[in-house]
Amino acid sequence: MGLGYAPAAPSRAWACQDAAMELESVAASVAGIPFMTPDLGRRVYEHIRSTRPEQALELGTAHGVSAAYIAAALEANGSGHLITVDHGGAAYAPSPEEVLAGAGLAHRVTVVREHSSYNWFLKQQIEAASDAAGNCSPMYDFCYLDGSKNWNIDGLAVVLVEKLLRSGGWLLMDDIEWTYEDNPWIVPDGDGRPLGPLSDSERTQPHLRAVFELIVKQHPSFTRFIREDEWYGWAQKRTDGARRYELATSRPLGTLLAAELRRRVRRSRRKGS
């Protein structure tokens, strides 16, 4: 193995400065567009920069803000591609194509809107990657799940994602504590809504927390888990190590205590109803 060149400290400093400028640039280009916050955008950007995935997958595109942060990190890495998938009826203004073009990152992303949900896309990916004996060759190094937030859809999605995730790859789930009760505008209800009407417990309990705790954490292929703040769940696919569970926060203690108090108030209100 030949000798490598170790850059001097000023070069490393310039590299860090350039990365900061790239992050600030994408943050400025998506400012005011929902739904990813700048704090989570920075967190995802830094993760992509440090783990350097070649193939990334996003389930739930919306306006494409999260796709822009991921693509910006891939661009800074100098390699990698993102496939972002939403359902065929998704229509946002601005569109993800417009957001990505505005950020100068469209070449790093493929936008897919061909199915009723991303689970059918995952089904087709698994079919294409499987041999006659049923062995699936994984293809992704990172998956960001921020889509339906429903147990029935995302519970299946994480099982399918695991089959497509390479060893060492990461799954990030957003909105772990999200509930239909706090977002009544999206509650499935009435005729023609295949996921509704919802029971009281389905309306008040966080679906994604159940997916993370009861499916992802109990899956034998995922062995490292991180609950970050009250919203994010990370899981790494590794079958060669001991199982680890970590808690992490990037927020002040007072903010976390206030969030826990809000959760307890909601639970108390549900019990009293």
C-alpha positions as CSV (number, residue, x, y, z in Angstrom):
1,M,0.0,0.0,0.0
2,G,1.5,3.3,-1.0
3,L,2.0,6.3,1.2
4,G,-0.9,8.7,1.4
5,Y,-0.7,12.4,1.5
6,A,-1.8,14.0,4.8
7,P,-3.1,17.5,4.2
8,A,-1.9,20.2,6.4
9,A,-4.1,21.8,9.0
10,P,-5.0,24.8,6.9
11,S,-6.3,22.5,4.1
12,R,-8.5,20.7,6.6
13,A,-9.7,24.1,7.9
14,W,-10.6,25.2,4.4
15,A,-12.5,21.9,3.8
16,C,-14.5,22.5,7.0
17,Q,-15.2,26.0,5.9
18,D,-16.3,24.9,2.4
19,A,-18.7,22.3,4.0
20,A,-20.2,25.0,6.2
21,M,-20.7,27.3,3.2
22,E,-22.4,24.4,1.3
23,L,-24.7,23.8,4.2
24,E,-25.5,27.5,4.6
25,S,-26.2,27.7,0.8
26,V,-28.8,24.8,0.8
27,A,-30.4,26.1,4.0
28,A,-30.8,29.6,2.4
29,S,-32.2,28.1,-0.8
30,V,-35.0,26.2,1.1
31,A,-35.7,28.8,3.8
32,G,-39.4,29.1,4.5
33,I,-40.4,25.9,2.6
34,P,-41.8,23.1,4.8
35,F,-41.2,20.5,6.2
36,M,-37.7,19.8,7.4
37,T,-36.3,22.2,10.0
38,P,-32.9,23.7,9.6
39,D,-31.7,21.9,12.8
40,L,-32.7,18.5,11.4
41,G,-31.4,19.5,8.0
42,R,-28.0,20.1,9.5
43,R,-28.1,16.8,11.4
44,V,-28.9,14.8,8.3
45,Y,-26.4,16.7,6.2
46,E,-23.6,16.0,8.8
47,H,-24.6,12.3,8.9
48,I,-24.4,12.0,5.1
49,R,-21.1,13.8,5.1
50,S,-19.6,11.5,7.7
51,T,-21.0,8.1,6.5
52,R,-20.7,8.9,2.8
53,P,-23.5,6.7,1.4
54,E,-23.4,6.0,-2.4
55,Q,-27.1,5.2,-2.7
56,A,-29.6,7.0,-0.5
57,L,-33.4,6.5,-0.3
58,E,-36.1,8.9,1.0
59,L,-39.7,7.8,1.6
60,G,-41.9,10.9,1.6
61,T,-40.8,13.7,-0.6
62,A,-43.2,16.6,-0.1
63,H,-41.6,19.8,-1.3
64,G,-38.1,18.2,-1.5
65,V,-36.5,20.2,1.3
66,S,-35.1,17.1,3.0
67,A,-34.0,15.8,-0.4
68,A,-32.1,19.0,-0.9
69,Y,-30.2,18.7,2.3
70,I,-29.3,15.0,1.5
71,A,-28.3,15.9,-2.0
72,A,-26.2,18.8,-0.8
73,A,-24.2,16.5,1.4
74,L,-23.8,14.0,-1.5
75,E,-22.6,16.9,-3.7
76,A,-20.1,17.9,-1.0
77,N,-18.9,14.3,-0.8
78,G,-18.4,14.3,-4.5
79,S,-20.4,11.1,-5.2
80,G,-23.7,9.5,-4.4
81,H,-27.3,9.6,-5.5
82,L,-30.7,9.9,-3.8
83,I,-34.0,8.4,-4.9
84,T,-37.0,10.1,-3.2
85,V,-40.4,8.5,-3.4
86,D,-43.9,9.9,-2.8
87,H,-47.4,8.7,-3.8
88,G,-48.7,9.4,-7.2
89,G,-51.3,12.0,-6.0
90,A,-48.7,14.2,-4.2
91,A,-48.8,17.8,-5.5
92,Y,-46.8,20.5,-3.7
93,A,-46.1,24.1,-4.6
94,P,-43.2,24.6,-4.9
95,S,-42.6,21.1,-6.3
96,P,-39.5,19.1,-5.4
97,E,-38.2,19.5,-8.9
98,E,-38.4,23.3,-8.5
99,V,-36.8,23.2,-5.0
100,L,-33.9,20.9,-6.2
101,A,-33.3,22.9,-9.3
102,G,-33.3,26.1,-7.3
103,A,-30.6,24.6,-5.0
104,G,-28.6,23.4,-8.0
105,L,-28.9,19.8,-6.9
106,A,-31.3,18.2,-9.4
107,H,-28.6,16.0,-10.9
108,R,-28.1,14.2,-7.5
109,V,-31.8,13.2,-7.1
110,T,-34.4,11.0,-8.9
111,V,-38.0,11.9,-7.9
112,V,-40.4,9.0,-8.1
113,R,-44.2,9.5,-8.1
114,E,-45.7,6.4,-9.7
115,H,-47.5,4.5,-7.0
116,S,-50.3,4.7,-4.4
117,S,-47.6,4.5,-1.7
118,Y,-43.9,4.0,-1.5
119,N,-44.4,0.4,-0.4
120,W,-45.3,-0.7,-3.9
121,F,-42.0,1.0,-5.1
122,L,-40.1,-1.0,-2.4
123,K,-41.9,-4.2,-3.5
124,Q,-40.7,-3.6,-7.1
125,Q,-37.2,-2.9,-5.9
126,I,-37.1,-6.1,-3.9
127,E,-38.4,-8.1,-6.9
128,A,-35.7,-6.7,-9.1
129,A,-32.9,-7.4,-6.6
130,S,-34.0,-10.9,-5.7
131,D,-32.8,-14.2,-7.3
132,A,-34.8,-17.4,-7.9
133,A,-33.9,-18.6,-4.4
134,G,-35.4,-15.5,-2.8
135,N,-32.1,-13.9,-1.9
136,C,-32.3,-10.1,-2.0
137,S,-29.2,-8.1,-2.8
138,P,-29.3,-4.8,-0.8
139,M,-28.6,-1.6,-2.6
140,Y,-29.0,1.4,-0.2
141,D,-26.7,2.8,2.4
142,F,-29.2,5.2,4.0
143,C,-32.9,5.6,4.2
144,Y,-34.9,8.6,5.5
145,L,-38.5,7.7,6.3
146,D,-40.8,10.7,6.7
147,G,-44.0,9.8,4.9
148,S,-47.4,8.5,6.0
149,K,-46.7,8.3,9.7
150,N,-49.2,5.4,9.8
151,W,-48.6,2.0,11.5
152,N,-50.1,0.0,8.6
153,I,-48.0,1.7,5.9
154,D,-44.7,2.4,7.7
155,G,-44.8,-0.8,9.7
156,L,-44.5,-2.6,6.4
157,A,-42.1,0.0,4.9
158,V,-39.4,-0.6,7.5
159,V,-39.5,-4.4,7.0
160,L,-39.1,-3.8,3.2
161,V,-36.4,-1.2,3.7
162,E,-34.3,-3.6,5.8
163,K,-34.2,-6.0,2.9
164,L,-32.8,-3.3,0.7
165,L,-30.4,-1.7,3.2
166,R,-26.7,-2.7,3.1
167,S,-24.9,-3.9,6.2
168,G,-23.7,-0.8,8.1
169,G,-26.5,1.3,6.6
170,W,-28.7,3.6,8.6
171,L,-32.5,4.1,8.8
172,L,-33.7,7.4,10.1
173,M,-37.3,7.8,11.1
174,D,-38.7,11.3,11.7
175,D,-41.7,12.4,13.7
176,I,-41.6,9.5,16.2
177,E,-44.1,11.2,18.6
178,W,-46.4,12.5,15.8
179,T,-50.1,11.7,16.4
180,Y,-53.3,12.1,14.4
181,E,-54.9,13.8,17.4
182,D,-52.4,16.7,17.0
183,N,-52.9,16.8,13.3
184,P,-56.6,16.4,12.7
185,W,-56.4,17.8,9.1
186,I,-54.9,14.5,8.0
187,V,-57.0,12.0,9.9
188,P,-58.3,9.2,7.6
189,D,-62.1,9.1,8.0
190,G,-65.2,8.4,6.1
191,D,-65.9,6.4,2.9
192,G,-63.2,6.0,0.4
193,R,-60.3,6.3,2.9
194,P,-58.9,2.8,3.2
195,L,-57.0,3.6,6.4
196,G,-60.1,5.0,8.3
197,P,-62.1,5.6,10.3
198,L,-59.5,5.4,13.1
199,S,-60.2,4.1,16.6
200,D,-59.6,6.3,19.6
201,S,-56.2,4.6,20.3
202,E,-55.2,4.9,16.6
203,R,-56.0,8.6,16.8
204,T,-54.1,9.4,20.0
205,Q,-51.1,7.1,20.1
206,P,-47.9,7.8,18.0
207,H,-47.8,5.3,15.2
208,L,-44.2,5.8,14.4
209,R,-43.1,5.3,18.0
210,A,-44.8,1.9,17.8
211,V,-43.1,1.1,14.5
212,F,-39.7,2.0,16.0
213,E,-40.1,0.2,19.3
214,L,-42.0,-2.9,18.2
215,I,-40.7,-3.6,14.7
216,V,-37.4,-1.8,14.1
217,K,-35.9,-2.4,17.6
218,Q,-37.0,-6.0,17.6
219,H,-35.7,-6.8,14.1
220,P,-32.6,-9.0,14.4
221,S,-30.8,-7.2,11.6
222,F,-30.9,-3.8,13.4
223,T,-28.5,-3.7,16.3
224,R,-27.7,-0.1,17.1
225,F,-30.5,2.4,18.0
226,I,-30.5,6.0,18.8
227,R,-33.4,8.1,20.1
228,E,-32.5,11.7,19.4
229,D,-34.6,14.3,21.1
230,E,-38.3,13.3,21.1
231,W,-38.7,13.1,17.4
232,Y,-35.9,11.1,15.7
233,G,-35.2,7.4,15.7
234,W,-32.0,6.0,14.2
235,A,-31.3,2.4,13.5
236,Q,-28.2,0.8,12.0
237,K,-28.2,-2.5,10.2
238,R,-25.4,-4.6,11.6
239,T,-25.5,-8.3,12.4
240,D,-21.9,-8.6,13.7
241,G,-22.2,-6.6,16.9
242,A,-23.9,-6.4,20.3
243,R,-27.2,-4.6,20.4
244,R,-26.9,-1.0,21.6
245,Y,-29.5,1.6,22.6
246,E,-28.5,5.2,23.0
247,L,-30.3,8.5,23.9
248,A,-29.0,11.7,22.3
249,T,-30.0,15.3,22.3
250,S,-29.0,18.4,20.5
251,R,-31.5,20.5,22.5
252,P,-31.4,22.3,25.9
253,L,-32.6,20.3,28.9
254,G,-35.5,22.7,29.5
255,T,-36.8,22.1,26.0
256,L,-36.8,18.3,26.5
257,L,-38.5,18.6,29.9
258,A,-41.2,20.8,28.3
259,A,-41.7,18.2,25.6
260,E,-42.1,15.5,28.2
261,L,-44.5,17.6,30.2
262,R,-46.6,18.0,27.0
263,R,-46.7,14.3,26.4
264,R,-47.8,13.6,30.0
265,V,-50.5,16.2,29.7
266,R,-51.8,14.5,26.5
267,R,-51.7,11.1,28.2
268,S,-53.6,12.4,31.2
269,R,-56.2,14.0,28.9
270,R,-56.7,10.8,27.0
271,K,-57.2,8.8,30.2
272,G,-59.7,11.3,31.4
273,S,-61.7,11.3,28.2
